[in-house]
Amino acid sequence: MRIDAMNQVSQLYQQTGTKRVAKTASTSVSDKLELSQLGRDMQVAKAAVKASPDVRADRVAELKAQVANGTYSVSDDDLAAKLAGAFAI
């Protein structure tokens, strides 16, 4: 066993104690989010859809009046097209 090598190792451990570092000035780093034009457009569209009512009350009232008056009629061709489209695979 080499004693001089052991002395060098022990000197190395003695020199590597904890050292205090002076506190540096704090930097202000903030996160930043940038939306693309498509993202902004989607936000506007989503807000418009959310603001619109689910039921068009004016159209419902008009159809109710037509049904009550007996003037509501549906074309046979339109009905067949809607039914065919509903069951299309």
N, CA, C and O atoms as a MOPAC input file, in Angstrom:
PM7 MOZYME 1SCF
protein

 N      0.84100 1    -1.16800 1     0.00000 1
 C      0.00000 1     0.00000 1     0.00000 1
 C      0.88700 1     1.23200 1     0.00000 1
 O      1.88000 1     1.29800 1     0.72400 1
 N      0.52200 1     2.19600 1    -0.81100 1
 C      1.31800 1     3.42900 1    -0.91000 1
 C      0.71500 1     4.49300 1    -0.00800 1
 O     -0.43000 1     4.90500 1    -0.19200 1
 N      1.47600 1     4.91800 1     0.94000 1
 C      0.99200 1     5.90000 1     1.90600 1
 C      0.92100 1     7.28700 1     1.27600 1
 O      0.01600 1     8.05800 1     1.59800 1
 N      1.86000 1     7.62600 1     0.37900 1
 C      1.83700 1     8.94600 1    -0.23000 1
 C      0.58800 1     9.13900 1    -1.10200 1
 O      0.05100 1    10.24400 1    -1.17600 1
 N      0.13800 1     8.09400 1    -1.74700 1
 C     -1.08200 1     8.18400 1    -2.54000 1
 C     -2.28200 1     8.39100 1    -1.61600 1
 O     -3.21100 1     9.12200 1    -1.96000 1
 N     -2.26700 1     7.75300 1    -0.44900 1
 C     -3.34400 1     7.90800 1     0.51600 1
 C     -3.38400 1     9.34300 1     1.03000 1
 O     -4.46700 1     9.88700 1     1.24900 1
 N     -2.23000 1     9.96100 1     1.22600 1
 C     -2.17300 1    11.34500 1     1.67900 1
 C     -2.76100 1    12.28000 1     0.61100 1
 O     -3.46000 1    13.23800 1     0.93800 1
 N     -2.48100 1    12.00200 1    -0.63200 1
 C     -3.00500 1    12.83800 1    -1.70600 1
 C     -4.53200 1    12.73400 1    -1.78200 1
 O     -5.21700 1    13.73000 1    -2.01400 1
 N     -5.04600 1    11.54400 1    -1.58800 1
 C     -6.48700 1    11.33800 1    -1.61300 1
 C     -7.13300 1    12.06800 1    -0.43900 1
 O     -8.15900 1    12.72500 1    -0.61000 1
 N     -6.54800 1    11.96100 1     0.73800 1
 C     -7.13300 1    12.61800 1     1.89900 1
 C     -7.06400 1    14.14000 1     1.74900 1
 O     -7.97000 1    14.84100 1     2.19900 1
 N     -6.01400 1    14.65500 1     1.12900 1
 C     -5.92300 1    16.09800 1     0.88500 1
 C     -7.00900 1    16.53800 1    -0.09900 1
 O     -7.57800 1    17.62100 1     0.03700 1
 N     -7.28100 1    15.71100 1    -1.06200 1
 C     -8.31800 1    16.02000 1    -2.04100 1
 C     -9.67400 1    16.13600 1    -1.36200 1
 O    -10.43800 1    17.05500 1    -1.65700 1
 N     -9.98300 1    15.21100 1    -0.45200 1
 C    -11.27300 1    15.25500 1     0.24600 1
 C    -11.36800 1    16.44500 1     1.19500 1
 O    -12.45400 1    16.98600 1     1.40000 1
 N    -10.26400 1    16.85100 1     1.76400 1
 C    -10.27900 1    17.99000 1     2.67100 1
 C    -10.51700 1    19.29200 1     1.91300 1
 O    -11.09900 1    20.22200 1     2.47100 1
 N    -10.09800 1    19.38100 1     0.69800 1
 C    -10.25500 1    20.60400 1    -0.07700 1
 C    -11.63500 1    20.73300 1    -0.71700 1
 O    -12.03000 1    21.83000 1    -1.11200 1
 N    -12.34000 1    19.67500 1    -0.82000 1
 C    -13.63800 1    19.73900 1    -1.48800 1
 C    -14.76800 1    19.83000 1    -0.47200 1
 O    -15.62800 1    18.95000 1    -0.42200 1
 N    -14.77500 1    20.83900 1     0.30200 1
 C    -15.87000 1    21.09000 1     1.23200 1
 C    -16.94500 1    21.90600 1     0.51300 1
 O    -16.82300 1    22.21700 1    -0.67200 1
 N    -17.97400 1    22.23800 1     1.24200 1
 C    -19.01400 1    23.05400 1     0.63400 1
 C    -18.55100 1    24.50000 1     0.59200 1
 O    -17.94900 1    25.00600 1     1.54000 1
 N    -18.83100 1    25.12700 1    -0.47700 1
 C    -18.45000 1    26.51700 1    -0.65000 1
 C    -19.72100 1    27.33200 1    -0.83300 1
 O    -20.65500 1    26.90400 1    -1.51100 1
 N    -19.74400 1    28.47400 1    -0.23900 1
 C    -20.89100 1    29.36100 1    -0.39000 1
 C    -20.66500 1    30.25100 1    -1.59900 1
 O    -19.57300 1    30.77900 1    -1.81200 1
 N    -21.69100 1    30.40100 1    -2.36000 1
 C    -21.61700 1    31.21700 1    -3.55600 1
 C    -22.47200 1    32.45100 1    -3.29900 1
 O    -23.55700 1    32.36800 1    -2.72300 1
 N    -21.97100 1    33.57100 1    -3.73100 1
 C    -22.72700 1    34.80400 1    -3.54800 1
 C    -24.01200 1    34.73800 1    -4.36400 1
 O    -24.03300 1    34.23700 1    -5.48800 1
 N    -25.07100 1    35.25100 1    -3.77500 1
 C    -26.36500 1    35.21500 1    -4.44400 1
 C    -26.35600 1    36.17800 1    -5.62000 1
 O    -25.97900 1    37.34300 1    -5.49100 1
 N    -26.77700 1    35.67000 1    -6.76200 1
 C    -26.82200 1    36.50800 1    -7.95300 1
 C    -28.16200 1    37.21100 1    -8.02800 1
 O    -29.12900 1    36.80700 1    -7.38200 1
 N    -28.20800 1    38.23000 1    -8.79500 1
 C    -29.46100 1    38.97300 1    -8.96300 1
 C    -30.48400 1    38.05800 1    -9.63100 1
 O    -30.17000 1    37.34000 1   -10.58000 1
 N    -31.69000 1    38.09700 1    -9.12500 1
 C    -32.70900 1    37.21600 1    -9.69100 1
 C    -33.17000 1    37.75800 1   -11.04100 1
 O    -33.35200 1    38.95900 1   -11.23600 1
 N    -33.34400 1    36.84400 1   -11.93200 1
 C    -33.82800 1    37.22200 1   -13.25300 1
 C    -35.29800 1    36.87300 1   -13.32600 1
 O    -35.73600 1    35.86600 1   -12.77000 1
 N    -36.03200 1    37.67800 1   -13.99000 1
 C    -37.46600 1    37.39600 1   -14.12900 1
 C    -37.69500 1    36.70200 1   -15.46400 1
 O    -37.58900 1    37.30300 1   -16.53200 1
 N    -38.00500 1    35.44400 1   -15.36600 1
 C    -38.28700 1    34.64200 1   -16.54700 1
 C    -39.76200 1    34.27700 1   -16.48100 1
 O    -40.23800 1    33.75000 1   -15.47600 1
 N    -40.46200 1    34.55600 1   -17.53700 1
 C    -41.87700 1    34.21900 1   -17.55300 1
 C    -42.17900 1    33.36800 1   -18.78100 1
 O    -41.51400 1    33.45500 1   -19.81400 1
 N    -43.19200 1    32.55600 1   -18.62500 1
 C    -43.62900 1    31.72500 1   -19.74300 1
 C    -44.40800 1    32.58200 1   -20.72300 1
 O    -45.04000 1    33.56700 1   -20.34300 1
 N    -44.35400 1    32.20000 1   -21.97000 1
 C    -45.05100 1    32.95900 1   -23.00000 1
 C    -45.74300 1    31.97900 1   -23.93300 1
 O    -45.17700 1    30.95800 1   -24.32300 1
 N    -46.96000 1    32.30700 1   -24.27400 1
 C    -47.74800 1    31.46400 1   -25.16300 1
 C    -48.19400 1    32.30200 1   -26.34700 1
 O    -48.75700 1    33.38400 1   -26.18000 1
 N    -47.94000 1    31.79700 1   -27.53300 1
 C    -48.37000 1    32.48200 1   -28.74300 1
 C    -49.25300 1    31.53400 1   -29.54400 1
 O    -48.87000 1    30.40100 1   -29.83300 1
 N    -50.43900 1    32.01800 1   -29.89800 1
 C    -51.36000 1    31.20800 1   -30.69400 1
 C    -51.21900 1    31.56100 1   -32.16800 1
 O    -51.00700 1    32.72000 1   -32.52300 1
 N    -51.33500 1    30.57200 1   -33.00100 1
 C    -51.28600 1    30.80800 1   -34.43400 1
 C    -52.58400 1    31.47600 1   -34.87900 1
 O    -53.53900 1    31.56000 1   -34.10600 1
 N    -52.61700 1    31.93700 1   -36.08900 1
 C    -53.82700 1    32.56700 1   -36.61600 1
 C    -54.97700 1    31.56500 1   -36.64900 1
 O    -56.11900 1    31.92200 1   -36.36200 1
 N    -54.68300 1    30.32300 1   -36.99600 1
 C    -55.71000 1    29.28500 1   -37.01000 1
 C    -56.27300 1    29.08400 1   -35.60600 1
 O    -57.48300 1    28.93100 1   -35.43800 1
 N    -55.40900 1    29.08500 1   -34.60800 1
 C    -55.85700 1    28.93700 1   -33.22500 1
 C    -56.74600 1    30.08600 1   -32.79400 1
 O    -57.75600 1    29.88000 1   -32.12100 1
 N    -56.37200 1    31.29700 1   -33.17900 1
 C    -57.19700 1    32.46700 1   -32.83900 1
 C    -58.54800 1    32.39700 1   -33.54200 1
 O    -59.57800 1    32.72300 1   -32.95200 1
 N    -58.54000 1    31.97200 1   -34.80200 1
 C    -59.79500 1    31.83000 1   -35.54200 1
 C    -60.70400 1    30.78700 1   -34.89600 1
 O    -61.92000 1    30.96600 1   -34.82200 1
 N    -60.10300 1    29.70600 1   -34.43400 1
 C    -60.88300 1    28.65800 1   -33.78800 1
 C    -61.48400 1    29.16100 1   -32.47500 1
 O    -62.60900 1    28.79800 1   -32.13000 1
 N    -60.74400 1    29.99200 1   -31.74600 1
 C    -61.28000 1    30.55900 1   -30.51200 1
 C    -62.47700 1    31.45200 1   -30.79500 1
 O    -63.47600 1    31.40600 1   -30.07700 1
 N    -62.37900 1    32.25900 1   -31.83500 1
 C    -63.48000 1    33.15100 1   -32.19500 1
 C    -64.69600 1    32.33400 1   -32.61400 1
 O    -65.81800 1    32.64300 1   -32.21300 1
 N    -64.48300 1    31.29700 1   -33.41200 1
 C    -65.59300 1    30.45700 1   -33.86700 1
 C    -66.24000 1    29.73200 1   -32.69100 1
 O    -67.46400 1    29.63400 1   -32.61300 1
 N    -65.41800 1    29.22700 1   -31.78300 1
 C    -65.94700 1    28.52400 1   -30.61900 1
 C    -66.77100 1    29.46400 1   -29.74600 1
 O    -67.82000 1    29.07600 1   -29.23300 1
 N    -66.30000 1    30.69400 1   -29.57500 1
 C    -67.04900 1    31.67200 1   -28.77800 1
 C    -68.37500 1    32.01300 1   -29.44900 1
 O    -69.38500 1    32.18500 1   -28.76700 1
 N    -68.38400 1    32.11300 1   -30.78300 1
 C    -69.62000 1    32.42800 1   -31.49900 1
 C    -70.62400 1    31.29100 1   -31.37500 1
 O    -71.81500 1    31.53800 1   -31.18900 1
 N    -70.16800 1    30.06900 1   -31.47400 1
 C    -71.06200 1    28.91500 1   -31.33700 1
 C    -71.60900 1    28.83800 1   -29.91300 1
 O    -72.78400 1    28.53700 1   -29.70300 1
 N    -70.75100 1    29.11100 1   -28.94900 1
 C    -71.18400 1    29.05600 1   -27.55600 1
 C    -72.21800 1    30.13700 1   -27.25000 1
 O    -73.11300 1    29.92400 1   -26.43200 1
 N    -72.10100 1    31.28700 1   -27.89800 1
 C    -73.02000 1    32.39600 1   -27.64500 1
 C    -74.36500 1    32.19600 1   -28.33600 1
 O    -75.36700 1    32.77100 1   -27.91000 1
 N    -74.40100 1    31.39300 1   -29.39100 1
 C    -75.66200 1    31.20200 1   -30.11800 1
 C    -76.54600 1    30.20800 1   -29.37300 1
 O    -76.04100 1    29.28900 1   -28.72900 1
 N    -77.86300 1    30.38800 1   -29.45900 1
 C    -78.77600 1    29.47400 1   -28.76100 1
 C    -78.81300 1    28.11200 1   -29.45700 1
 O    -78.57300 1    28.00700 1   -30.66000 1
 N    -79.11700 1    27.08500 1   -28.68500 1
 C    -79.20100 1    25.73300 1   -29.23900 1
 C    -80.43400 1    25.55700 1   -30.11100 1
 O    -80.41500 1    24.78300 1   -31.06900 1
 N    -81.49400 1    26.26300 1   -29.78900 1
 C    -82.76100 1    26.13000 1   -30.50700 1
 C    -83.11200 1    27.47900 1   -31.12100 1
 O    -83.07400 1    28.51400 1   -30.45500 1
 N    -83.45200 1    27.44500 1   -32.39300 1
 C    -83.89500 1    28.68100 1   -33.06500 1
 C    -85.37300 1    28.86500 1   -32.77700 1
 O    -86.22500 1    28.30600 1   -33.46700 1
 N    -85.67000 1    29.64500 1   -31.76200 1
 C    -87.04400 1    29.81300 1   -31.28700 1
 C    -87.94900 1    30.39400 1   -32.36400 1
 O    -89.12200 1    30.03000 1   -32.44800 1
 N    -87.42200 1    31.28600 1   -33.18500 1
 C    -88.25800 1    31.87700 1   -34.23400 1
 C    -88.69500 1    30.82600 1   -35.25200 1
 O    -89.84400 1    30.82600 1   -35.69500 1
 N    -87.78600 1    29.93600 1   -35.62000 1
 C    -88.10800 1    28.88900 1   -36.59800 1
 C    -89.07900 1    27.87400 1   -35.99900 1
 O    -89.98300 1    27.40300 1   -36.68800 1
 N    -88.89900 1    27.53400 1   -34.72200 1
 C    -89.78900 1    26.58700 1   -34.05100 1
 C    -91.19400 1    27.16500 1   -33.97700 1
 O    -92.16900 1    26.45700 1   -34.22600 1
 N    -91.30600 1    28.43900 1   -33.63700 1
 C    -92.62800 1    29.08200 1   -33.55600 1
 C    -93.30200 1    29.10300 1   -34.92200 1
 O    -94.50700 1    28.87500 1   -35.03000 1
 N    -92.51900 1    29.37900 1   -35.96700 1
 C    -93.07200 1    29.39600 1   -37.32700 1
 C    -93.60600 1    28.02200 1   -37.72200 1
 O    -94.69900 1    27.92000 1   -38.27900 1
 N    -92.84500 1    26.96600 1   -37.43800 1
 C    -93.27700 1    25.61100 1   -37.78800 1
 C    -94.48400 1    25.18300 1   -36.96200 1
 O    -95.38400 1    24.51800 1   -37.47600 1
 N    -94.50800 1    25.55800 1   -35.68700 1
 C    -95.67000 1    25.22700 1   -34.85500 1
 C    -96.93000 1    25.89200 1   -35.40200 1
 O    -98.00100 1    25.28400 1   -35.42500 1
 N    -96.79800 1    27.12800 1   -35.83700 1
 C    -97.94900 1    27.84500 1   -36.39600 1
 C    -98.42600 1    27.17500 1   -37.67700 1
 O    -99.63100 1    27.05800 1   -37.90000 1
 N    -97.50200 1    26.73600 1   -38.51900 1
 C    -97.88300 1    26.06400 1   -39.76600 1
 C    -98.58900 1    24.74700 1   -39.47600 1
 O    -99.57800 1    24.41600 1   -40.13000 1
 N    -98.08400 1    23.98600 1   -38.49000 1
 C    -98.71300 1    22.71500 1   -38.13200 1
 C   -100.09700 1    22.98100 1   -37.56200 1
 O   -101.04800 1    22.27400 1   -37.89300 1
 N   -100.22000 1    23.99200 1   -36.70900 1
 C   -101.52200 1    24.31600 1   -36.10300 1
 C   -102.52200 1    24.77000 1   -37.16200 1
 O   -103.70700 1    24.45100 1   -37.06800 1
 N   -102.06000 1    25.50800 1   -38.16400 1
 C   -102.94100 1    25.99900 1   -39.22800 1
 C   -103.24200 1    24.93900 1   -40.27300 1
 O   -104.17400 1    25.08900 1   -41.06200 1
 N   -102.46300 1    23.87400 1   -40.28300 1
 C   -102.64300 1    22.83400 1   -41.28700 1
 C   -101.97100 1    23.18000 1   -42.60100 1
 O   -102.26500 1    22.55300 1   -43.61900 1
 N   -101.07400 1    24.16300 1   -42.61000 1
 C   -100.39900 1    24.56400 1   -43.84300 1
 C    -98.99500 1    23.97600 1   -43.97100 1
 O    -98.29600 1    24.23800 1   -44.95000 1
 N    -98.59100 1    23.19600 1   -42.99800 1
 C    -97.25500 1    22.60100 1   -43.05300 1
 C    -97.30000 1    21.38800 1   -43.96100 1
 O    -98.10300 1    20.47500 1   -43.76900 1
 N    -96.41300 1    21.39700 1   -44.96300 1
 C    -96.36900 1    20.23900 1   -45.86600 1
 C    -94.91900 1    19.94800 1   -46.21200 1
 O    -94.07500 1    20.83900 1   -46.29500 1
 N    -94.67400 1    18.69000 1   -46.40600 1
 C    -93.33100 1    18.23200 1   -46.75800 1
 C    -93.42100 1    17.54600 1   -48.10500 1
 O    -94.32700 1    16.75000 1   -48.35000 1
 N    -92.48600 1    17.85600 1   -48.96500 1
 C    -92.43200 1    17.21600 1   -50.27400 1
 C    -92.08700 1    15.74000 1   -50.09600 1
 O    -91.23200 1    15.38900 1   -49.28200 1
 N    -92.75200 1    14.88400 1   -50.85600 1
 C    -92.47200 1    13.44500 1   -50.79500 1
 C    -91.02100 1    13.16400 1   -51.18500 1
 O    -90.37200 1    12.30300 1   -50.59100 1
 N    -90.51900 1    13.88000 1   -52.17200 1
 C    -89.13900 1    13.68100 1   -52.61900 1
 C    -88.14500 1    14.08700 1   -51.52600 1
 O    -87.14700 1    13.40100 1   -51.30600 1
 N    -88.42000 1    15.19700 1   -50.84800 1
 C    -87.54100 1    15.63700 1   -49.76100 1
 C    -87.52300 1    14.62200 1   -48.62500 1
 O    -86.46600 1    14.30500 1   -48.08100 1
 N    -88.70900 1    14.11100 1   -48.27000 1
 C    -88.80400 1    13.11800 1   -47.20400 1
 C    -88.04300 1    11.85200 1   -47.58300 1
 O    -87.31200 1    11.30200 1   -46.75800 1
 N    -88.20200 1    11.38700 1   -48.80900 1
 C    -87.50900 1    10.17600 1   -49.26400 1
 C    -85.99300 1    10.38500 1   -49.26600 1
 O    -85.23900 1     9.48800 1   -48.88800 1
 N    -85.55500 1    11.55800 1   -49.68800 1
 C    -84.11700 1    11.83800 1   -49.71800 1
 C    -83.53600 1    11.85900 1   -48.30700 1
 O    -82.44700 1    11.33600 1   -48.07200 1
 N    -84.26700 1    12.46600 1   -47.36800 1
 C    -83.80000 1    12.50600 1   -45.97600 1
 C    -83.75600 1    11.10900 1   -45.37000 1
 O    -82.80300 1    10.75600 1   -44.67500 1
 N    -84.78800 1    10.31800 1   -45.63400 1
 C    -84.81100 1     8.94600 1   -45.11000 1
 C    -83.69000 1     8.10800 1   -45.70900 1
 O    -83.04400 1     7.34000 1   -44.99700 1
 N    -83.45400 1     8.24600 1   -46.99200 1
 C    -82.38300 1     7.48400 1   -47.64300 1
 C    -81.02100 1     7.91600 1   -47.09400 1
 O    -80.13200 1     7.08600 1   -46.90500 1
 N    -80.86600 1     9.19700 1   -46.84200 1
 C    -79.60000 1     9.70000 1   -46.29800 1
 C    -79.37600 1     9.25000 1   -44.86300 1
 O    -78.23400 1     9.06100 1   -44.44300 1
 N    -80.46100 1     9.07800 1   -44.10300 1
 C    -80.34700 1     8.65500 1   -42.70600 1
 C    -79.91600 1     7.20400 1   -42.58600 1
 O    -79.22200 1     6.83900 1   -41.63700 1
 N    -80.31700 1     6.38100 1   -43.53100 1
 C    -80.00400 1     4.96500 1   -43.47200 1
 C    -78.85800 1     4.56000 1   -44.37800 1
 O    -78.54700 1     3.37500 1   -44.49300 1
 N    -78.22800 1     5.52500 1   -45.01800 1
 C    -77.10700 1     5.20500 1   -45.91700 1
 C    -75.92000 1     4.74200 1   -45.09200 1
 O    -75.65700 1     5.25800 1   -44.00600 1
 N    -75.22500 1     3.78200 1   -45.61400 1
 C    -74.05400 1     3.24400 1   -44.91500 1
 C    -72.80400 1     3.86500 1   -45.44300 1
 O    -71.71100 1     3.54000 1   -44.98000 1

